[in-house]
C-alpha cells in the first residue's frame, strides 16, 4: 500500500502532526522500524537533527547522517527501514502555501527542477542548527504559540537555507510546482487492495471517490480496480511462466477460483487458455 503524506498523519496520528497555517504542517519523528512506500501530496523539508535516516527517492538510495536539511518535491518516494534512533522534523506545504512562501521571500518562479530532492548540511551553521532545534522543542510543547510565529520560523529557516545552500536551494524552491497532485493518480490507486484504501490514499470519502470515478471513468472504483488487475494479469500470462496462483496473488486476487472466474468473465476464457492462445499466436 502506498501512503499519502501528510494526509495519513492527519487522519490517523493527529498528535504527531500540527497544522500551523493553511497548507503548512509540521511533524516530529523519531525511530521508524517499518518500511513504508509513500507518496508526498505536498512539497516538504526533512530536518534531520541527530542520527541517520535511509531513504529512496526517484533517483537513488541514500543514507542521511548528521544534521542536514533535505528539500523534497511532491511525488513518489520509498523510505527504507531505520533501526537506529534519530530525531527529525518534517515540514509539508502545498501549492497554495508555496505561492504564499514565494511571495513572502520575494522568489520568482523558475524552470522545473531536475531532481526530486536536494540535501544541504546544517551543522556547520550554528544559528541554523539552533533554529531547527528550537522548532523541534516547540513542536513538543502543547501550546501553539503566538499567531504567525510558526510561519515566521519557517520563512526564517528557508531564507537561511537559501543563504547557506546557495544557488541550488534557490533554484529548487523556484522550480517547485504549485499545482496539486491529482487525487485519482492511477499508478498509486492500482497498488491499493480495496476501495477503502483507494479512498484513504486519495484523501477522499467513499462517496466522493465514487462520484469522481463515475465522472472520469464511468464506472465504480471497485470495477475499475478489478479491470486494472486483470489487465496486469493478462500481461503476466503473456510474458511469464509463473503458476496461475502466483499470477493471481501478484495481481491482488487472494483466491485463485475468484481470479479464474473474474478473468473468464472479462476475457471469455480461463487464464490458462489465454496463455496458451497468446503463446501459440
RORO-577631 format. One line per 4 residues: their letters; for each residue z, x, y of N, C-alpha, C. Coordinates in nm, 2 decimals. Example, Ala and Ser with C-alpha at 12.3 -4.5 7.8 and 13.67 -1.06 7.14 Angstrom:
! RORO-577631
AS) 0.78:1.32:-0.57:0.78:1.23:-0.45:0.78:1.32:-0.33; 0.71:1.28:-0.22:0.71:1.37:-0.11:0.79:1.29:0.00
//
This chain:
! RORO-577631
XXXX) 0.00:0.08:-0.12:0.00:0.00:0.00:0.00:0.09:0.12; -0.08:0.05:0.22:-0.08:0.12:0.35:0.01:0.05:0.45; 0.10:0.12:0.51:0.19:0.06:0.61:0.13:0.07:0.75; 0.15:-0.04:0.82:0.10:-0.04:0.96:0.22:0.00:1.05
XXXX) 0.20:0.11:1.13:0.31:0.16:1.21:0.27:0.14:1.36; 0.36:0.09:1.44:0.51:0.07:1.42:0.55:-0.06:1.37; 0.45:-0.15:1.34:0.49:-0.29:1.30:0.58:-0.30:1.18; 0.57:-0.21:1.08:0.65:-0.21:0.97:0.80:-0.19:1.01
XXXX) 0.82:-0.10:1.11:0.96:-0.08:1.16:1.01:-0.20:1.23; 0.92:-0.26:1.31:0.97:-0.37:1.39:1.01:-0.49:1.30; 0.94:-0.51:1.19:0.96:-0.62:1.10:1.08:-0.60:1.01; 1.10:-0.48:0.96:1.19:-0.45:0.85:1.31:-0.36:0.89
XXXX) 1.30:-0.29:1.00:1.40:-0.19:1.03:1.43:-0.19:1.18; 1.46:-0.31:1.24:1.48:-0.32:1.38:1.59:-0.23:1.44; 1.70:-0.19:1.36:1.79:-0.09:1.42:1.73:0.05:1.43; 1.62:0.08:1.36:1.57:0.21:1.36:1.47:0.23:1.47
XXXX) 1.42:0.13:1.54:1.32:0.14:1.64:1.36:0.06:1.76; 1.32:0.11:1.88:1.36:0.04:2.00:1.24:0.03:2.09; 1.21:-0.09:2.13:1.10:-0.11:2.23:1.16:-0.10:2.37; 1.12:0.01:2.44:1.18:0.04:2.56:1.09:0.00:2.68
XXXX) 0.97:-0.05:2.66:0.89:-0.11:2.76:0.78:-0.18:2.68; 0.70:-0.26:2.75:0.59:-0.34:2.68:0.49:-0.24:2.63; 0.47:-0.24:2.50:0.37:-0.15:2.44:0.42:0.00:2.41; 0.56:0.02:2.43:0.62:0.15:2.41:0.74:0.14:2.32
XXXX) 0.74:0.22:2.21:0.85:0.21:2.12:0.90:0.35:2.09; 1.03:0.37:2.06:1.09:0.49:2.02:1.16:0.48:1.89; 1.16:0.58:1.81:1.23:0.57:1.68:1.29:0.71:1.64; 1.42:0.71:1.60:1.48:0.83:1.54:1.46:0.84:1.39
XXXX) 1.44:0.96:1.34:1.41:0.97:1.20:1.49:1.09:1.14; 1.54:1.08:1.02:1.60:1.19:0.95:1.52:1.23:0.83; 1.58:1.25:0.72:1.51:1.29:0.60:1.43:1.16:0.54; 1.32:1.19:0.48:1.24:1.09:0.40:1.21:1.14:0.27
XXXX) 1.25:1.07:0.16:1.22:1.12:0.03:1.11:1.04:-0.04; 1.03:0.96:0.03:0.93:0.89:-0.03:0.79:0.92:0.03; 0.69:0.90:-0.05:0.55:0.92:0.00:0.50:0.79:0.06; 0.45:0.79:0.18:0.40:0.67:0.25:0.26:0.70:0.30
XXXX) 0.17:0.61:0.26:0.04:0.62:0.33:0.05:0.52:0.44; 0.03:0.56:0.56:0.05:0.48:0.68:-0.08:0.48:0.77; -0.09:0.38:0.85:-0.19:0.37:0.95:-0.13:0.34:1.08; -0.15:0.43:1.18:-0.10:0.41:1.31:-0.18:0.31:1.39
XXXX) -0.12:0.20:1.42:-0.19:0.10:1.50:-0.18:0.13:1.65; -0.11:0.24:1.68:-0.09:0.29:1.81:-0.10:0.44:1.82; -0.11:0.49:1.94:-0.11:0.64:1.95:0.04:0.68:1.94; 0.07:0.81:1.94:0.20:0.85:1.92:0.23:0.99:1.95
XXXX) 0.36:1.03:1.96:0.40:1.17:1.97:0.52:1.18:1.88; 0.51:1.28:1.79:0.62:1.31:1.70:0.70:1.44:1.75; 0.82:1.42:1.79:0.90:1.53:1.84:0.99:1.58:1.73; 0.95:1.69:1.67:1.03:1.75:1.56:1.14:1.84:1.62
XXXX) 1.26:1.81:1.61:1.37:1.88:1.68:1.43:1.99:1.59; 1.43:1.96:1.46:1.50:2.05:1.37:1.45:2.03:1.22; 1.44:2.14:1.15:1.39:2.13:1.01:1.24:2.14:1.00; 1.19:2.08:0.89:1.04:2.09:0.87:0.99:1.95:0.82
XXXX) 0.87:1.92:0.84:0.81:1.79:0.80:0.66:1.82:0.77; 0.63:1.78:0.65:0.49:1.79:0.60:0.41:1.66:0.62; 0.29:1.68:0.66:0.21:1.56:0.69:0.06:1.59:0.67; -0.01:1.49:0.63:-0.16:1.50:0.61:-0.22:1.40:0.71
XXXX) -0.31:1.45:0.79:-0.39:1.36:0.87:-0.53:1.36:0.82; -0.62:1.31:0.90:-0.76:1.30:0.85:-0.82:1.44:0.83; -0.77:1.54:0.88:-0.83:1.67:0.88:-0.77:1.76:0.77; -0.63:1.76:0.76:-0.57:1.87:0.68:-0.43:1.83:0.64
XXXX) -0.37:1.91:0.55:-0.23:1.90:0.52:-0.16:2.01:0.59; -0.06:1.98:0.66:0.02:2.08:0.74:0.17:2.06:0.72; 0.24:2.16:0.74:0.38:2.16:0.75:0.43:2.20:0.88; 0.50:2.12:0.95:0.56:2.15:1.08:0.70:2.21:1.07
XXXX) 0.72:2.31:1.13:0.85:2.38:1.13:0.90:2.41:1.27; 1.04:2.40:1.28:1.09:2.43:1.41:1.07:2.32:1.51; 1.10:2.34:1.63:1.09:2.24:1.74:0.94:2.24:1.79; 0.88:2.12:1.77:0.74:2.11:1.81:0.71:1.96:1.85
XXXX) 0.60:1.94:1.92:0.56:1.81:1.95:0.42:1.79:1.90; 0.39:1.68:1.82:0.26:1.65:1.77:0.21:1.52:1.83; 0.10:1.53:1.89:0.04:1.41:1.95:-0.06:1.35:1.85; -0.06:1.22:1.83:-0.15:1.15:1.73:-0.23:1.05:1.80
XXXX) -0.35:1.04:1.76:-0.44:0.92:1.79:-0.42:0.81:1.68; -0.44:0.69:1.72:-0.43:0.58:1.62:-0.53:0.60:1.51; -0.49:0.57:1.39:-0.58:0.59:1.27:-0.50:0.61:1.14; -0.57:0.65:1.04:-0.50:0.67:0.91:-0.44:0.80:0.89
XXXX) -0.32:0.81:0.83:-0.25:0.93:0.80:-0.18:0.92:0.67; -0.16:1.03:0.60:-0.08:1.03:0.49:0.04:1.13:0.51; 0.16:1.08:0.52:0.28:1.16:0.54:0.34:1.20:0.40; 0.34:1.33:0.37:0.39:1.37:0.24:0.55:1.37:0.24
XXXX) 0.60:1.39:0.12:0.74:1.38:0.10:0.82:1.49:0.17; 0.93:1.46:0.22:1.01:1.56:0.29:1.15:1.56:0.22; 1.18:1.66:0.14:1.31:1.66:0.07:1.42:1.73:0.14; 1.39:1.80:0.25:1.49:1.87:0.32:1.52:1.79:0.45
XXXX) 1.64:1.79:0.50:1.68:1.72:0.62:1.60:1.77:0.74; 1.57:1.68:0.83:1.50:1.71:0.96:1.55:1.61:1.06; 1.53:1.64:1.18:1.55:1.54:1.29:1.42:1.53:1.37; 1.39:1.41:1.40:1.26:1.38:1.48:1.27:1.25:1.56
XXXX) 1.20:1.25:1.67:1.18:1.13:1.74:1.04:1.09:1.75; 1.01:0.97:1.71:0.87:0.92:1.72:0.85:0.83:1.84; 0.74:0.85:1.91:0.71:0.77:2.03:0.58:0.70:2.00; 0.57:0.57:2.01:0.45:0.50:1.98:0.41:0.42:2.11
XXXX) 0.28:0.43:2.14:0.24:0.35:2.26:0.10:0.29:2.24; 0.08:0.17:2.28:-0.05:0.10:2.25:-0.15:0.13:2.37; -0.27:0.06:2.36:-0.37:0.09:2.46:-0.33:0.04:2.60; -0.26:-0.07:2.61:-0.22:-0.12:2.74:-0.12:-0.02:2.81
XXXX) -0.03:0.03:2.73:0.07:0.13:2.78:0.00:0.26:2.81; -0.10:0.30:2.73:-0.18:0.42:2.76:-0.25:0.41:2.90; -0.30:0.29:2.93:-0.37:0.28:3.06:-0.27:0.29:3.17; -0.15:0.23:3.15:-0.04:0.25:3.25:0.01:0.39:3.26
XXXX) 0.01:0.46:3.15:0.06:0.60:3.15:-0.04:0.69:3.22; -0.17:0.67:3.20:-0.27:0.75:3.26:-0.26:0.73:3.42; -0.24:0.61:3.46:-0.23:0.58:3.60:-0.11:0.65:3.66; 0.01:0.64:3.59:0.13:0.70:3.64:0.12:0.85:3.65
XXXX) 0.04:0.91:3.56:0.03:1.06:3.55:-0.10:1.10:3.62; -0.17:1.01:3.68:-0.30:1.04:3.75:-0.40:1.11:3.66; -0.41:1.06:3.54:-0.51:1.11:3.44:-0.63:1.03:3.43; -0.75:1.09:3.45:-0.87:1.01:3.44:-0.91:1.01:3.29
XXXX) -0.99:0.91:3.25:-1.03:0.91:3.11:-1.14:1.01:3.08; -1.13:1.08:2.97:-1.22:1.18:2.93:-1.30:1.15:2.81; -1.38:1.24:2.76:-1.46:1.22:2.64:-1.37:1.20:2.52; -1.41:1.13:2.41:-1.33:1.11:2.29:-1.28:1.24:2.23
XXXX) -1.16:1.23:2.18:-1.10:1.35:2.11:-1.17:1.38:1.98; -1.18:1.51:1.95:-1.24:1.55:1.83:-1.15:1.55:1.71; -1.02:1.59:1.73:-0.93:1.60:1.62:-0.82:1.49:1.64; -0.77:1.43:1.53:-0.68:1.32:1.54:-0.54:1.36:1.58
XXXX) -0.51:1.49:1.58:-0.37:1.53:1.62:-0.37:1.66:1.69; -0.26:1.69:1.76:-0.25:1.82:1.83:-0.10:1.86:1.83; -0.07:1.98:1.79:0.07:2.02:1.78:0.09:2.14:1.88; 0.20:2.13:1.96:0.24:2.23:2.05:0.39:2.26:2.03
XXXX) 0.43:2.39:2.04:0.57:2.42:2.03:0.65:2.38:2.15; 0.78:2.34:2.13:0.86:2.30:2.24:0.99:2.39:2.25; 1.01:2.47:2.15:1.14:2.55:2.15:1.14:2.66:2.26; 1.02:2.71:2.30:1.01:2.82:2.39:1.05:2.77:2.54
XXXX) 1.04:2.64:2.56:1.07:2.59:2.69:1.20:2.52:2.69; 1.31:2.58:2.74:1.44:2.52:2.73:1.46:2.39:2.79; 1.39:2.36:2.91:1.41:2.23:2.97:1.34:2.12:2.89; 1.22:2.15:2.83:1.16:2.05:2.75:1.24:2.02:2.62
XXXX) 1.29:2.13:2.56:1.37:2.11:2.44:1.50:2.03:2.48; 1.56:2.05:2.59:1.68:1.98:2.63:1.64:1.83:2.65; 1.52:1.81:2.71:1.48:1.67:2.73:1.46:1.59:2.60; 1.40:1.66:2.50:1.38:1.60:2.37:1.52:1.57:2.31
XXXX) 1.61:1.66:2.32:1.74:1.64:2.26:1.81:1.52:2.33; 1.79:1.51:2.46:1.85:1.40:2.54:1.80:1.27:2.49; 1.67:1.26:2.47:1.61:1.14:2.42:1.67:1.10:2.28; 1.68:1.21:2.19:1.74:1.18:2.06:1.88:1.12:2.08
XXXX) 1.97:1.19:2.16:2.10:1.14:2.17:2.11:1.00:2.23; 2.02:0.97:2.33:2.02:0.84:2.40:1.98:0.73:2.30; 1.89:0.76:2.21:1.85:0.66:2.11:1.96:0.63:2.02; 2.05:0.72:1.99:2.16:0.69:1.90:2.27:0.61:1.97
XXXX) 2.26:0.58:2.10:2.36:0.50:2.16:2.31:0.35:2.17; 2.41:0.26:2.17:2.38:0.12:2.17:2.32:0.07:2.30; 2.38:0.13:2.41:2.33:0.08:2.54:2.19:0.12:2.57; 2.12:0.04:2.63:1.97:0.06:2.66:1.95:0.15:2.78
XXXX) 2.04:0.17:2.87:2.02:0.25:2.98:1.97:0.17:3.10; 1.95:0.23:3.21:1.90:0.17:3.33:1.76:0.13:3.32; 1.71:0.02:3.38:1.57:-0.02:3.37:1.48:0.09:3.42; 1.38:0.11:3.35:1.28:0.22:3.38:1.32:0.36:3.35
XXXX) 1.44:0.38:3.30:1.49:0.51:3.26:1.41:0.57:3.15; 1.38:0.49:3.04:1.31:0.54:2.93:1.17:0.58:2.97; 1.10:0.49:3.05:0.97:0.53:3.09:0.97:0.66:3.17; 1.07:0.68:3.25:1.08:0.80:3.33:1.09:0.92:3.24
XXXX) 1.17:0.90:3.13:1.19:1.01:3.04:1.06:1.04:2.97; 0.99:0.94:2.92:0.86:0.96:2.85:0.76:1.03:2.94; 0.74:0.98:3.07:0.65:1.03:3.16:0.68:1.18:3.19; 0.81:1.21:3.21:0.85:1.35:3.23:0.82:1.43:3.11
XXXX) 0.85:1.38:2.99:0.82:1.46:2.87:0.67:1.49:2.86; 0.58:1.39:2.88:0.44:1.41:2.86:0.39:1.50:2.97; 0.44:1.49:3.10:0.40:1.58:3.20:0.44:1.72:3.17; 0.55:1.74:3.11:0.60:1.88:3.07:0.51:1.93:2.96
XXXX) 0.47:1.84:2.86:0.38:1.88:2.75:0.25:1.92:2.81; 0.20:1.85:2.91:0.07:1.89:2.97:0.08:2.03:3.03; 0.19:2.05:3.10:0.21:2.18:3.17:0.22:2.29:3.07; 0.30:2.27:2.96:0.32:2.37:2.86:0.20:2.39:2.76
XXXX) 0.14:2.28:2.73:0.03:2.28:2.63:-0.10:2.32:2.69; -0.11:2.31:2.82:-0.23:2.35:2.88:-0.35:2.25:2.87; -0.47:2.29:2.88:-0.58:2.20:2.88:-0.60:2.12:2.75; -0.55:2.17:2.64:-0.56:2.10:2.51:-0.49:1.97:2.52
XXXX) -0.37:1.97:2.57:-0.29:1.84:2.57:-0.35:1.75:2.68; -0.40:1.80:2.79:-0.46:1.72:2.89:-0.59:1.65:2.84; -0.67:1.73:2.77:-0.79:1.67:2.71:-0.76:1.56:2.60; -0.65:1.59:2.53:-0.61:1.50:2.42:-0.57:1.36:2.48
XXXX) -0.49:1.36:2.58:-0.44:1.24:2.64:-0.55:1.17:2.72; -0.64:1.24:2.78:-0.76:1.18:2.84:-0.85:1.12:2.75; -0.86:1.17:2.63:-0.96:1.12:2.53:-0.92:1.01:2.44; -0.79:0.97:2.45:-0.74:0.86:2.36:-0.81:0.73:2.39
XXXX) -0.83:0.65:2.29:-0.90:0.52:2.31:-0.79:0.42:2.35; -0.83:0.34:2.45:-0.74:0.24:2.50:-0.75:0.10:2.42; -0.85:0.09:2.34:-0.87:-0.04:2.27:-0.77:-0.05:2.15; -0.74:-0.17:2.11:-0.65:-0.19:2.00:-0.73:-0.18:1.87
XXXX) -0.65:-0.14:1.76:-0.71:-0.14:1.63:-0.74:-0.28:1.59; -0.85:-0.30:1.52:-0.89:-0.43:1.46:-0.79:-0.46:1.35; -0.72:-0.58:1.37:-0.62:-0.61:1.26:-0.68:-0.63:1.13; -0.81:-0.68:1.12:-0.87:-0.70:0.99:-0.96:-0.58:0.96
XXXX) -0.89:-0.47:0.94:-0.96:-0.35:0.90:-0.98:-0.35:0.75; -1.11:-0.36:0.71:-1.15:-0.38:0.57:-1.10:-0.28:0.48; -1.11:-0.15:0.52:-1.06:-0.04:0.43:-0.91:-0.06:0.40; -0.84:-0.08:0.50:-0.69:-0.10:0.48:-0.66:-0.22:0.40
XXXX) -0.73:-0.33:0.42:-0.70:-0.46:0.36:-0.73:-0.45:0.21; -0.83:-0.38:0.17:-0.87:-0.37:0.03:-0.77:-0.29:-0.05; -0.68:-0.22:0.01:-0.57:-0.15:-0.06:-0.45:-0.24:-0.09; -0.45:-0.36:-0.03:-0.34:-0.45:-0.05:-0.34:-0.51:-0.19
XXXX) -0.22:-0.55:-0.23:-0.21:-0.61:-0.37:-0.19:-0.76:-0.36; -0.17:-0.82:-0.24:-0.15:-0.96:-0.23:-0.19:-1.01:-0.09; -0.20:-1.14:-0.07:-0.22:-1.19:0.06:-0.10:-1.16:0.16; 0.02:-1.16:0.10:0.14:-1.13:0.18:0.13:-0.99:0.23
XXXX) 0.08:-0.90:0.15:0.07:-0.76:0.20:-0.04:-0.75:0.31; -0.15:-0.83:0.29:-0.26:-0.83:0.39:-0.20:-0.88:0.52; -0.12:-0.98:0.52:-0.06:-1.03:0.64:0.03:-0.92:0.70; 0.11:-0.85:0.62:0.20:-0.75:0.67:0.13:-0.64:0.74
XXXX) 0.03:-0.58:0.67:-0.03:-0.46:0.73:-0.12:-0.50:0.85; -0.16:-0.63:0.86:-0.23:-0.67:0.98:-0.15:-0.72:1.09; -0.01:-0.73:1.06:0.08:-0.78:1.16:0.05:-0.92:1.21; 0.01:-1.00:1.11:-0.02:-1.14:1.13:0.06:-1.23:1.04
XXXX) 0.08:-1.36:1.08:0.14:-1.45:0.99:0.04:-1.50:0.89; 0.08:-1.56:0.78:-0.02:-1.60:0.68:-0.12:-1.70:0.74; -0.07:-1.79:0.82:-0.16:-1.90:0.87:-0.26:-1.83:0.97; -0.22:-1.73:1.05:-0.31:-1.67:1.14:-0.41:-1.58:1.06
XXXX) -0.36:-1.52:0.96:-0.45:-1.44:0.87:-0.56:-1.53:0.81; -0.52:-1.65:0.76:-0.62:-1.74:0.70:-0.72:-1.79:0.81; -0.67:-1.82:0.93:-0.76:-1.86:1.04:-0.86:-1.76:1.07; -0.82:-1.63:1.08:-0.91:-1.53:1.12:-1.01:-1.50:1.01
XXXX) -0.97:-1.50:0.89:-1.06:-1.48:0.78:-1.17:-1.59:0.77; -1.13:-1.72:0.80:-1.22:-1.83:0.80:-1.33:-1.81:0.91; -1.28:-1.76:1.02:-1.37:-1.74:1.14:-1.47:-1.62:1.11; -1.42:-1.51:1.05:-1.50:-1.39:1.03:-1.58:-1.40:0.91
XXXX) -1.52:-1.44:0.79:-1.59:-1.42:0.66:-1.62:-1.56:0.60; -1.57:-1.67:0.65:-1.60:-1.80:0.60:-1.53:-1.82:0.46; -1.43:-1.75:0.44:-1.36:-1.77:0.31:-1.21:-1.74:0.33; -1.13:-1.75:0.23:-0.99:-1.72:0.23:-0.96:-1.57:0.21
XXXX) -0.84:-1.52:0.26:-0.81:-1.38:0.23:-0.81:-1.35:0.08; -0.75:-1.44:0.00:-0.74:-1.41:-0.14:-0.88:-1.40:-0.21; -0.97:-1.49:-0.17:-1.11:-1.49:-0.23:-1.18:-1.36:-0.18; -1.16:-1.32:-0.05:-1.22:-1.20:0.00:-1.17:-1.08:-0.07
XXXX) -1.04:-1.07:-0.09:-0.98:-0.96:-0.16:-1.03:-0.95:-0.31; -1.04:-1.06:-0.38:-1.08:-1.06:-0.51:-1.23:-1.02:-0.52; -1.31:-1.06:-0.43:-1.45:-1.02:-0.42:-1.47:-0.87:-0.40; -1.39:-0.81:-0.31:-1.40:-0.67:-0.29:-1.35:-0.59:-0.41
XXXX) -1.25:-0.64:-0.48:-1.20:-0.57:-0.60:-1.31:-0.57:-0.71; -1.38:-0.69:-0.72:-1.48:-0.70:-0.82:-1.60:-0.61:-0.79; -1.63:-0.60:-0.66:-1.74:-0.50:-0.62:-1.70:-0.36:-0.66; -1.58:-0.33:-0.64:-1.53:-0.19:-0.67:-1.54:-0.17:-0.82
XXXX) -1.50:-0.28:-0.90:-1.50:-0.27:-1.04:-1.65:-0.25:-1.09; -1.74:-0.32:-1.03:-1.88:-0.31:-1.08:-1.93:-0.17:-1.05; -1.89:-0.11:-0.94:-1.93:0.03:-0.91:-1.88:0.12:-1.02; -1.75:0.11:-1.06:-1.69:0.19:-1.16:-1.76:0.17:-1.29
XXXX) -1.79:0.05:-1.33:-1.86:0.02:-1.45:-2.00:0.09:-1.46; -2.06:0.10:-1.34:-2.20:0.16:-1.34:-2.19:0.31:-1.35; -2.09:0.37:-1.30:-2.09:0.51:-1.28:-1.99:0.59:-1.36; -1.90:0.52:-1.43:-1.79:0.59:-1.51:-1.78:0.53:-1.65
XXXX) -1.72:0.60:-1.74:-1.70:0.55:-1.87:-1.56:0.51:-1.91; -1.48:0.49:-1.80:-1.34:0.45:-1.83:-1.33:0.32:-1.91; -1.22:0.31:-1.99:-1.20:0.18:-2.06:-1.19:0.06:-1.96; -1.22:-0.06:-2.01:-1.22:-0.17:-1.92:-1.08:-0.20:-1.87
XXXX) -0.97:-0.17:-1.95:-0.84:-0.18:-1.90:-0.81:-0.09:-1.78; -0.86:0.03:-1.79:-0.84:0.13:-1.68:-0.92:0.08:-1.55; -1.04:0.03:-1.57:-1.11:-0.02:-1.45:-1.04:-0.14:-1.39; -0.98:-0.23:-1.47:-0.91:-0.34:-1.42:-0.79:-0.30:-1.34
XXXX) -0.71:-0.20:-1.40:-0.59:-0.15:-1.33:-0.63:-0.08:-1.20; -0.74:-0.01:-1.20:-0.78:0.07:-1.08:-0.82:-0.02:-0.97; -0.86:-0.15:-1.00:-0.91:-0.24:-0.90:-0.81:-0.35:-0.87; -0.68:-0.33:-0.91:-0.58:-0.42:-0.87:-0.56:-0.54:-0.97
XXXX) -0.62:-0.54:-1.08:-0.60:-0.65:-1.18:-0.50:-0.61:-1.28; -0.38:-0.67:-1.28:-0.28:-0.63:-1.37:-0.30:-0.68:-1.51; -0.38:-0.78:-1.53:-0.41:-0.85:-1.66:-0.56:-0.83:-1.69; -0.59:-0.77:-1.81:-0.72:-0.75:-1.84:-0.80:-0.88:-1.87
XXXX) -0.74:-0.97:-1.93:-0.80:-1.10:-1.96:-0.84:-1.17:-1.83; -0.75:-1.16:-1.73:-0.78:-1.22:-1.60:-0.90:-1.15:-1.53; -0.90:-1.02:-1.54:-1.01:-0.94:-1.49:-1.14:-0.98:-1.55; -1.15:-0.99:-1.68:-1.27:-1.02:-1.75:-1.32:-1.16:-1.71
XXXX) -1.23:-1.25:-1.70:-1.27:-1.39:-1.67:-1.32:-1.39:-1.52; -1.25:-1.32:-1.43:-1.29:-1.32:-1.29:-1.43:-1.25:-1.28; -1.45:-1.15:-1.35:-1.58:-1.08:-1.35:-1.69:-1.16:-1.40; -1.66:-1.23:-1.51:-1.76:-1.32:-1.57:-1.80:-1.43:-1.48
XXXX) -1.70:-1.49:-1.41:-1.72:-1.60:-1.32:-1.81:-1.55:-1.20; -1.79:-1.42:-1.15:-1.87:-1.37:-1.04:-2.00:-1.32:-1.08; -2.02:-1.25:-1.19:-2.14:-1.18:-1.23:-2.22:-1.25:-1.34; -2.15:-1.35:-1.41:-2.22:-1.42:-1.51:-2.22:-1.36:-1.65
XXXX) -2.16:-1.24:-1.66:-2.15:-1.16:-1.79:-2.02:-1.09:-1.79; -1.98:-1.04:-1.90:-1.85:-0.97:-1.91:-1.87:-0.83:-1.85; -1.76:-0.76:-1.82:-1.77:-0.62:-1.77:-1.84:-0.53:-1.87; -1.81:-0.54:-2.00:-1.88:-0.46:-2.10:-2.03:-0.48:-2.10
XXXX) -2.07:-0.61:-2.10:-2.21:-0.64:-2.09:-2.28:-0.59:-1.97; -2.21:-0.60:-1.86:-2.26:-0.55:-1.73:-2.28:-0.40:-1.74; -2.19:-0.33:-1.79:-2.20:-0.18:-1.81:-2.32:-0.15:-1.89; -2.34:-0.22:-2.01:-2.45:-0.19:-2.10:-2.58:-0.22:-2.03
XXXX) -2.59:-0.33:-1.96:-2.72:-0.36:-1.89:-2.75:-0.26:-1.78; -2.65:-0.22:-1.70:-2.68:-0.13:-1.59:-2.71:0.01:-1.64; -2.64:0.05:-1.75:-2.67:0.18:-1.81:-2.81:0.18:-1.88; -2.84:0.07:-1.95:-2.97:0.07:-2.02:-3.08:0.06:-1.91
X) -3.06:0.00:-1.80:-3.16:-0.01:-1.70:-3.18:0.12:-1.63
//
